[in-house]
Amino acid sequence: MLDDRKLKVLYAVINSYLISAEPIGSRTISKEYDFGVSSATIRNEMSDLEDLGYLNKPHTSAGRVPSDKAYRLYVNQLLESKKSKIDMAKKHNIKKALIKESREIDQLIQNSAKILSAVTSYTALALSPQLKESKLKHIQLLPIENREILLVIVSDSGIVKNTIFRVDENIPENHLNIISNYLNSKLKGLTIDEIGKVMEESIFKEMYEFKEVIENIIPIITKSLEDNDDVEVYADGVTKIFDFPEYKDLDKAKSFIAFMEDKDLLIDILKDSPHNGIEITIGDENIYDPLKECSLITTTYKLGNMTIGKIGVIGPTRMDYFRVINAMRVFSQNLNEVLDMLLGK
């Protein structure tokens, strides 16, 4: 555990480096922070912090830069303090931006990546709702024409799925209503896995008269619910990485851009941590090489009390953590409120 003075010196180095992106020397700390000690004392403290692994000394500079270990200590302190300055005007503007032209949940989440990137000035990610645990709310079968049937599925999370399929012979509308009512009575409130069990146990026996139709319909219902759990990831502000001096190196920037174009990798890093609340992965804590000099800050969004997705921000480890953490908290709260409003929760 660091003593109070070492901690203050370390945080001073971090704060100065976040602003300047240049290695920090003892004179800079002595001038900018009144610790009541000499520059030589601060230099000794910084040397001790380097020995302890909290500061690194670039080969070409006399100054020092924070290590991933330093950022971890700093970030943990920020998370524990839970300090948050919420600009109510900004909060209102975020909600207004989220609501604008967001009439469907997928559109809302896609827009959220764009807005989050604008709010934080970093690359933003948004994971589409993961609705594996969502439940069936209503099923309706409607005749169209030429032996085609419209299947409307509504989940309790507000997702509406429309599917058209063809059957071997025309089915009267009153028969479709009977099947719809029966399926609703049996399947309403069930998850995908539960639907499978109910189908196997009773539906085909009890509705033998409509066995052929139901055999066509059930796989479509199941597939539609499974499609609701297909994960999409939206990224915005990817080229903002070029705004930071750490990424003036073209090869490093290309590696980052290539990583951001891989949907599966983005889904992997977002789904890797299932916990609620703010989570931060710093530098070498990231498992993928292109992110070894980046930090990933994520948080979840909810529908009612159910966590259904995740949003995140990626930037250099020299990130303004305090500002981004607060922005993520406010953004998540706004997104939850808009989702509840949009889907009537």
DRENDO-1510 file (C-alpha; in Angstrom, 1 decimal, always signed):
<recs>
REC; n; res; u; v; w
REC; 1; MET; +0.0; +0.0; +0.0 .
REC; 2; LEU; +1.4; +3.4; -1.0 .
REC; 3; ASP; +1.7; +6.1; +1.7 .
REC; 4; ASP; -0.2; +9.3; +1.3 .
REC; 5; ARG; +2.6; +11.3; -0.3 .
REC; 6; LYS; +3.4; +8.7; -2.9 .
REC; 7; LEU; -0.2; +8.4; -3.7 .
REC; 8; LYS; -0.6; +12.1; -4.2 .
REC; 9; VAL; +2.6; +12.2; -6.4 .
REC; 10; LEU; +1.3; +9.3; -8.5 .
REC; 11; TYR; -2.1; +10.9; -9.0 .
REC; 12; ALA; -0.4; +14.1; -9.9 .
REC; 13; VAL; +1.7; +12.4; -12.6 .
REC; 14; ILE; -1.3; +10.6; -13.9 .
REC; 15; ASN; -3.4; +13.8; -14.1 .
REC; 16; SER; -0.6; +15.7; -15.8 .
REC; 17; TYR; +0.1; +13.0; -18.3 .
REC; 18; LEU; -3.6; +12.7; -19.2 .
REC; 19; ILE; -3.5; +16.3; -20.3 .
REC; 20; SER; +0.0; +16.6; -21.9 .
REC; 21; ALA; +0.7; +13.1; -23.3 .
REC; 22; GLU; +4.3; +13.9; -22.5 .
REC; 23; PRO; +6.5; +12.2; -19.9 .
REC; 24; ILE; +6.3; +14.0; -16.6 .
REC; 25; GLY; +9.3; +15.2; -14.7 .
REC; 26; SER; +9.6; +16.1; -11.0 .
REC; 27; ARG; +9.9; +19.8; -11.8 .
REC; 28; THR; +6.5; +19.8; -13.6 .
REC; 29; ILE; +4.9; +18.2; -10.5 .
REC; 30; SER; +6.7; +20.6; -8.2 .
REC; 31; LYS; +5.4; +23.6; -10.2 .
REC; 32; GLU; +1.9; +22.5; -10.7 .
REC; 33; TYR; +1.2; +20.9; -7.3 .
REC; 34; ASP; +1.9; +22.4; -3.9 .
REC; 35; PHE; +3.0; +19.4; -1.9 .
REC; 36; GLY; +5.2; +21.5; +0.4 .
REC; 37; VAL; +8.3; +19.5; -0.4 .
REC; 38; SER; +11.3; +20.1; -2.7 .
REC; 39; SER; +11.6; +18.9; -6.3 .
REC; 40; ALA; +14.4; +16.5; -5.1 .
REC; 41; THR; +11.9; +14.9; -2.7 .
REC; 42; ILE; +9.3; +14.5; -5.5 .
REC; 43; ARG; +12.0; +13.1; -7.7 .
REC; 44; ASN; +12.9; +10.5; -5.1 .
REC; 45; GLU; +9.2; +9.6; -4.7 .
REC; 46; MET; +8.8; +9.2; -8.4 .
REC; 47; SER; +11.9; +6.9; -8.4 .
REC; 48; ASP; +10.4; +4.8; -5.7 .
REC; 49; LEU; +7.1; +4.6; -7.7 .
REC; 50; GLU; +9.1; +3.4; -10.7 .
REC; 51; ASP; +10.7; +0.7; -8.6 .
REC; 52; LEU; +7.3; -0.3; -7.4 .
REC; 53; GLY; +6.0; -0.6; -11.0 .
REC; 54; TYR; +3.7; +2.4; -11.0 .
REC; 55; LEU; +5.7; +4.6; -13.3 .
REC; 56; ASN; +7.7; +3.8; -16.4 .
REC; 57; LYS; +10.6; +5.8; -17.8 .
REC; 58; PRO; +10.7; +6.0; -21.6 .
REC; 59; HIS; +14.2; +5.5; -23.0 .
REC; 60; THR; +14.3; +8.9; -24.7 .
REC; 61; SER; +13.1; +11.0; -21.9 .
REC; 62; ALA; +14.0; +12.0; -18.3 .
REC; 63; GLY; +10.3; +12.1; -17.4 .
REC; 64; ARG; +8.1; +9.2; -16.5 .
REC; 65; VAL; +4.7; +7.9; -17.6 .
REC; 66; PRO; +2.0; +6.0; -15.6 .
REC; 67; SER; +2.0; +2.2; -16.0 .
REC; 68; ASP; -1.1; +0.0; -16.4 .
REC; 69; LYS; -0.7; -0.8; -12.7 .
REC; 70; ALA; -0.9; +3.0; -11.9 .
REC; 71; TYR; -4.0; +3.4; -14.0 .
REC; 72; ARG; -5.6; +0.4; -12.3 .
REC; 73; LEU; -5.0; +1.9; -8.8 .
REC; 74; TYR; -6.3; +5.3; -10.0 .
REC; 75; VAL; -9.4; +3.8; -11.7 .
REC; 76; ASN; -10.3; +1.6; -8.7 .
REC; 77; GLN; -10.2; +4.7; -6.5 .
REC; 78; LEU; -12.5; +6.5; -9.0 .
REC; 79; LEU; -15.0; +3.6; -9.1 .
REC; 80; GLU; -15.0; +3.4; -5.3 .
REC; 81; SER; -15.6; +7.1; -4.8 .
REC; 82; LYS; -18.6; +7.1; -7.1 .
REC; 83; LYS; -18.2; +10.8; -7.6 .
REC; 84; SER; -20.4; +12.1; -10.4 .
REC; 85; LYS; -21.0; +15.5; -11.7 .
REC; 86; ILE; -24.1; +15.3; -13.8 .
REC; 87; ASP; -24.8; +18.3; -16.0 .
REC; 88; MET; -28.6; +18.2; -16.2 .
REC; 89; ALA; -28.6; +20.1; -19.5 .
REC; 90; LYS; -26.3; +17.5; -21.0 .
REC; 91; LYS; -28.4; +14.7; -19.6 .
REC; 92; HIS; -31.5; +16.2; -21.2 .
REC; 93; ASN; -29.6; +16.6; -24.5 .
REC; 94; ILE; -28.5; +12.9; -24.4 .
REC; 95; LYS; -32.0; +11.7; -23.9 .
REC; 96; LYS; -33.3; +14.0; -26.6 .
REC; 97; ALA; -30.7; +12.7; -29.0 .
REC; 98; LEU; -31.5; +9.1; -28.2 .
REC; 99; ILE; -35.3; +9.6; -28.7 .
REC; 100; LYS; -34.9; +11.4; -32.0 .
REC; 101; GLU; -35.6; +9.0; -34.9 .
REC; 102; SER; -35.4; +6.0; -32.6 .
REC; 103; ARG; -38.7; +4.2; -33.1 .
REC; 104; GLU; -37.3; +0.7; -33.0 .
REC; 105; ILE; -35.0; -0.9; -30.4 .
REC; 106; ASP; -32.2; -1.8; -33.0 .
REC; 107; GLN; -32.2; +1.7; -34.3 .
REC; 108; LEU; -32.0; +3.1; -30.8 .
REC; 109; ILE; -29.0; +1.0; -29.9 .
REC; 110; GLN; -27.3; +1.8; -33.2 .
REC; 111; ASN; -27.8; +5.5; -32.6 .
REC; 112; SER; -26.5; +5.1; -29.1 .
REC; 113; ALA; -23.0; +4.2; -30.3 .
REC; 114; LYS; -23.0; +7.4; -32.4 .
REC; 115; ILE; -24.2; +9.6; -29.6 .
REC; 116; LEU; -21.9; +8.0; -27.0 .
REC; 117; SER; -18.9; +8.6; -29.3 .
REC; 118; ALA; -19.9; +12.2; -29.7 .
REC; 119; VAL; -20.3; +12.6; -25.9 .
REC; 120; THR; -17.0; +11.0; -24.9 .
REC; 121; SER; -14.9; +11.8; -28.0 .
REC; 122; TYR; -13.7; +8.2; -28.1 .
REC; 123; THR; -14.6; +5.2; -30.1 .
REC; 124; ALA; -17.9; +3.8; -28.9 .
REC; 125; LEU; -19.5; +0.3; -29.1 .
REC; 126; ALA; -23.0; -0.8; -28.5 .
REC; 127; LEU; -24.1; -4.5; -28.3 .
REC; 128; SER; -27.6; -5.2; -29.5 .
REC; 129; PRO; -30.1; -6.6; -26.9 .
REC; 130; GLN; -29.3; -10.1; -25.9 .
REC; 131; LEU; -32.8; -11.5; -25.4 .
REC; 132; LYS; -32.2; -15.2; -24.8 .
REC; 133; GLU; -34.1; -14.9; -21.5 .
REC; 134; SER; -36.9; -12.8; -23.0 .
REC; 135; LYS; -40.3; -14.5; -23.0 .
REC; 136; LEU; -43.1; -14.9; -25.5 .
REC; 137; LYS; -45.9; -12.4; -25.0 .
REC; 138; HIS; -48.2; -13.0; -28.0 .
REC; 139; ILE; -48.5; -15.0; -31.2 .
REC; 140; GLN; -50.9; -14.3; -34.0 .
REC; 141; LEU; -51.3; -16.2; -37.3 .
REC; 142; LEU; -52.9; -14.4; -40.2 .
REC; 143; PRO; -53.8; -15.6; -43.7 .
REC; 144; ILE; -52.4; -13.6; -46.6 .
REC; 145; GLU; -52.8; -15.2; -50.0 .
REC; 146; ASN; -51.6; -18.1; -52.1 .
REC; 147; ARG; -51.2; -20.4; -49.0 .
REC; 148; GLU; -49.0; -17.8; -47.3 .
REC; 149; ILE; -49.4; -17.1; -43.5 .
REC; 150; LEU; -48.1; -14.2; -41.6 .
REC; 151; LEU; -46.7; -15.1; -38.2 .
REC; 152; VAL; -46.5; -12.2; -35.7 .
REC; 153; ILE; -44.5; -12.8; -32.6 .
REC; 154; VAL; -44.2; -10.3; -29.7 .
REC; 155; SER; -41.7; -10.8; -26.9 .
REC; 156; ASP; -42.0; -9.3; -23.4 .
REC; 157; SER; -39.1; -7.2; -24.2 .
REC; 158; GLY; -41.1; -5.4; -26.9 .
REC; 159; ILE; -39.5; -6.9; -29.9 .
REC; 160; VAL; -42.0; -7.6; -32.7 .
REC; 161; LYS; -41.1; -10.3; -35.3 .
REC; 162; ASN; -43.0; -10.8; -38.5 .
REC; 163; THR; -42.4; -13.9; -40.6 .
REC; 164; ILE; -44.2; -15.1; -43.8 .
REC; 165; PHE; -44.3; -18.8; -44.6 .
REC; 166; ARG; -46.1; -21.0; -47.0 .
REC; 167; VAL; -48.2; -24.1; -46.3 .
REC; 168; ASP; -49.3; -26.9; -48.6 .
REC; 169; GLU; -53.0; -25.9; -48.6 .
REC; 170; ASN; -55.1; -23.0; -47.6 .
REC; 171; ILE; -56.0; -22.8; -44.0 .
REC; 172; PRO; -59.2; -21.0; -43.0 .
REC; 173; GLU; -58.7; -17.9; -40.8 .
REC; 174; ASN; -60.9; -19.3; -38.1 .
REC; 175; HIS; -58.6; -22.4; -37.9 .
REC; 176; LEU; -55.6; -20.0; -37.7 .
REC; 177; ASN; -57.3; -18.2; -34.8 .
REC; 178; ILE; -57.9; -21.5; -33.0 .
REC; 179; ILE; -54.2; -22.4; -33.4 .
REC; 180; SER; -53.1; -18.9; -32.3 .
REC; 181; ASN; -55.3; -19.0; -29.2 .
REC; 182; TYR; -54.0; -22.4; -28.3 .
REC; 183; LEU; -50.4; -21.5; -28.8 .
REC; 184; ASN; -50.8; -18.4; -26.7 .
REC; 185; SER; -52.4; -20.4; -23.9 .
REC; 186; LYS; -49.5; -22.8; -23.9 .
REC; 187; LEU; -46.5; -20.7; -24.8 .
REC; 188; LYS; -47.1; -17.2; -23.4 .
REC; 189; GLY; -44.5; -16.3; -20.7 .
REC; 190; LEU; -42.1; -19.1; -21.8 .
REC; 191; THR; -38.5; -18.8; -22.9 .
REC; 192; ILE; -37.1; -20.5; -26.0 .
REC; 193; ASP; -35.9; -23.5; -24.1 .
REC; 194; GLU; -39.2; -23.8; -22.2 .
REC; 195; ILE; -41.1; -23.6; -25.5 .
REC; 196; GLY; -39.2; -26.6; -26.8 .
REC; 197; LYS; -40.1; -28.7; -23.8 .
REC; 198; VAL; -43.8; -27.8; -24.0 .
REC; 199; MET; -43.9; -28.6; -27.7 .
REC; 200; GLU; -42.5; -32.0; -27.1 .
REC; 201; GLU; -44.8; -32.8; -24.2 .
REC; 202; SER; -48.2; -31.7; -25.2 .
REC; 203; ILE; -48.9; -29.5; -28.2 .
REC; 204; PHE; -48.8; -32.2; -31.0 .
REC; 205; LYS; -51.0; -34.5; -28.9 .
REC; 206; GLU; -53.6; -32.0; -28.0 .
REC; 207; MET; -53.8; -30.3; -31.4 .
REC; 208; TYR; -53.6; -33.4; -33.5 .
REC; 209; GLU; -56.2; -32.1; -35.9 .
REC; 210; PHE; -53.8; -29.3; -36.9 .
REC; 211; LYS; -50.7; -31.3; -36.5 .
REC; 212; GLU; -49.4; -30.6; -40.0 .
REC; 213; VAL; -49.8; -26.8; -39.6 .
REC; 214; ILE; -48.3; -26.8; -36.2 .
REC; 215; GLU; -45.3; -28.8; -37.4 .
REC; 216; ASN; -44.7; -26.0; -39.9 .
REC; 217; ILE; -45.2; -23.2; -37.4 .
REC; 218; ILE; -43.3; -24.3; -34.3 .
REC; 219; PRO; -39.9; -24.3; -35.9 .
REC; 220; ILE; -40.5; -20.8; -37.3 .
REC; 221; ILE; -41.6; -19.6; -33.8 .
REC; 222; THR; -38.5; -21.1; -32.2 .
REC; 223; LYS; -36.2; -19.7; -35.0 .
REC; 224; SER; -37.8; -16.2; -34.6 .
REC; 225; LEU; -37.1; -16.2; -30.9 .
REC; 226; GLU; -33.6; -17.4; -31.5 .
REC; 227; ASP; -33.1; -14.7; -34.1 .
REC; 228; ASN; -34.0; -12.2; -31.4 .
REC; 229; ASP; -30.9; -13.4; -29.5 .
REC; 230; ASP; -28.6; -12.9; -32.5 .
REC; 231; VAL; -26.0; -10.4; -31.4 .
REC; 232; GLU; -25.2; -7.3; -33.4 .
REC; 233; VAL; -22.5; -4.8; -32.5 .
REC; 234; TYR; -22.4; -1.2; -33.6 .
REC; 235; ALA; -19.2; +0.9; -33.6 .
REC; 236; ASP; -18.9; +4.6; -34.1 .
REC; 237; GLY; -16.0; +7.1; -34.0 .
REC; 238; VAL; -13.4; +4.5; -34.9 .
REC; 239; THR; -11.2; +7.0; -36.7 .
REC; 240; LYS; -11.1; +9.2; -33.5 .
REC; 241; ILE; -8.2; +7.1; -32.4 .
REC; 242; PHE; -6.1; +9.2; -34.9 .
REC; 243; ASP; -6.8; +12.2; -32.7 .
REC; 244; PHE; -4.4; +10.9; -30.0 .
REC; 245; PRO; -0.6; +11.2; -30.3 .
REC; 246; GLU; -0.3; +7.5; -29.2 .
REC; 247; TYR; -1.7; +6.5; -32.5 .
REC; 248; LYS; +0.4; +8.7; -34.9 .
REC; 249; ASP; +2.2; +5.4; -35.6 .
REC; 250; LEU; +0.5; +4.3; -38.8 .
REC; 251; ASP; +1.1; +0.5; -38.1 .
REC; 252; LYS; -0.4; +0.8; -34.7 .
REC; 253; ALA; -3.4; +2.7; -36.0 .
REC; 254; LYS; -3.9; +0.2; -38.8 .
REC; 255; SER; -3.9; -2.7; -36.3 .
REC; 256; PHE; -6.5; -0.9; -34.2 .
REC; 257; ILE; -8.8; -0.2; -37.3 .
REC; 258; ALA; -8.5; -3.8; -38.4 .
REC; 259; PHE; -9.5; -5.0; -35.0 .
REC; 260; MET; -12.5; -2.7; -34.9 .
REC; 261; GLU; -13.7; -4.1; -38.3 .
REC; 262; ASP; -13.9; -7.7; -36.8 .
REC; 263; LYS; -17.4; -8.0; -35.5 .
REC; 264; ASP; -16.8; -11.3; -33.7 .
REC; 265; LEU; -13.8; -9.9; -31.8 .
REC; 266; LEU; -15.9; -6.8; -30.8 .
REC; 267; ILE; -18.7; -9.0; -29.6 .
REC; 268; ASP; -16.2; -11.1; -27.7 .
REC; 269; ILE; -14.7; -8.2; -25.7 .
REC; 270; LEU; -18.1; -6.9; -24.8 .
REC; 271; LYS; -19.7; -10.2; -23.8 .
REC; 272; ASP; -16.6; -11.3; -21.9 .
REC; 273; SER; -17.7; -9.5; -18.7 .
REC; 274; PRO; -21.3; -10.3; -17.8 .
REC; 275; HIS; -21.4; -8.1; -14.7 .
REC; 276; ASN; -23.5; -5.0; -14.2 .
REC; 277; GLY; -22.2; -1.5; -13.6 .
REC; 278; ILE; -19.0; +0.1; -14.9 .
REC; 279; GLU; -16.2; -2.2; -15.9 .
REC; 280; ILE; -12.8; -1.1; -17.0 .
REC; 281; THR; -10.1; -3.2; -18.7 .
REC; 282; ILE; -6.7; -1.5; -18.9 .
REC; 283; GLY; -3.8; -2.1; -21.3 .
REC; 284; ASP; -2.3; -5.5; -20.8 .
REC; 285; GLU; -5.5; -6.7; -19.1 .
REC; 286; ASN; -7.0; -6.8; -22.6 .
REC; 287; ILE; -6.4; -10.2; -24.2 .
REC; 288; TYR; -6.0; -8.9; -27.8 .
REC; 289; ASP; -2.8; -7.3; -28.9 .
REC; 290; PRO; -4.3; -4.3; -30.7 .
REC; 291; LEU; -5.9; -3.3; -27.4 .
REC; 292; LYS; -2.8; -3.7; -25.3 .
REC; 293; GLU; -2.3; +0.1; -25.2 .
REC; 294; CYS; -6.0; +0.8; -24.9 .
REC; 295; SER; -8.6; +0.9; -22.1 .
REC; 296; LEU; -12.1; -0.4; -22.6 .
REC; 297; ILE; -14.9; +1.0; -20.4 .
REC; 298; THR; -18.2; -0.7; -20.5 .
REC; 299; THR; -21.5; -0.7; -18.7 .
REC; 300; THR; -24.9; -2.4; -19.2 .
REC; 301; TYR; -28.3; -1.1; -20.2 .
REC; 302; LYS; -31.6; -2.5; -19.0 .
REC; 303; LEU; -35.2; -2.9; -19.9 .
REC; 304; GLY; -37.1; -2.6; -16.7 .
REC; 305; ASN; -35.0; -4.7; -14.3 .
REC; 306; MET; -33.6; -7.0; -17.0 .
REC; 307; THR; -30.1; -6.4; -18.2 .
REC; 308; ILE; -30.3; -6.8; -22.0 .
REC; 309; GLY; -27.1; -5.3; -23.5 .
REC; 310; LYS; -23.9; -3.4; -23.2 .
REC; 311; ILE; -22.3; -0.2; -24.3 .
REC; 312; GLY; -18.6; +0.6; -24.3 .
REC; 313; VAL; -15.9; +3.2; -25.0 .
REC; 314; ILE; -12.3; +2.4; -26.3 .
REC; 315; GLY; -9.4; +4.8; -26.1 .
REC; 316; PRO; -5.7; +5.0; -25.2 .
REC; 317; THR; -4.8; +4.1; -21.7 .
REC; 318; ARG; -4.1; +7.8; -21.3 .
REC; 319; MET; -7.9; +8.3; -21.1 .
REC; 320; ASP; -9.8; +10.9; -19.1 .
REC; 321; TYR; -11.3; +8.2; -16.9 .
REC; 322; PHE; -13.1; +10.5; -14.5 .
REC; 323; ARG; -15.0; +12.2; -17.4 .
REC; 324; VAL; -15.7; +9.0; -19.3 .
REC; 325; ILE; -16.9; +7.1; -16.2 .
REC; 326; ASN; -19.3; +9.9; -15.4 .
REC; 327; ALA; -20.5; +10.1; -19.0 .
REC; 328; MET; -21.1; +6.4; -19.1 .
REC; 329; ARG; -23.1; +6.5; -15.9 .
REC; 330; VAL; -25.3; +9.3; -17.2 .
REC; 331; PHE; -25.6; +7.7; -20.7 .
REC; 332; SER; -26.6; +4.3; -19.4 .
REC; 333; GLN; -29.3; +5.9; -17.1 .
REC; 334; ASN; -30.7; +7.9; -20.1 .
REC; 335; LEU; -30.7; +4.8; -22.4 .
REC; 336; ASN; -32.5; +2.8; -19.8 .
REC; 337; GLU; -35.2; +5.5; -19.4 .
REC; 338; VAL; -35.6; +5.8; -23.2 .
REC; 339; LEU; -35.9; +2.0; -23.6 .
REC; 340; ASP; -38.6; +1.9; -20.9 .
REC; 341; MET; -40.4; +4.7; -22.6 .
REC; 342; LEU; -40.1; +3.3; -26.1 .
REC; 343; LEU; -41.3; -0.2; -25.0 .
REC; 344; GLY; -43.8; +0.9; -22.4 .
REC; 345; LYS; -42.1; -0.6; -19.4 .
</recs>
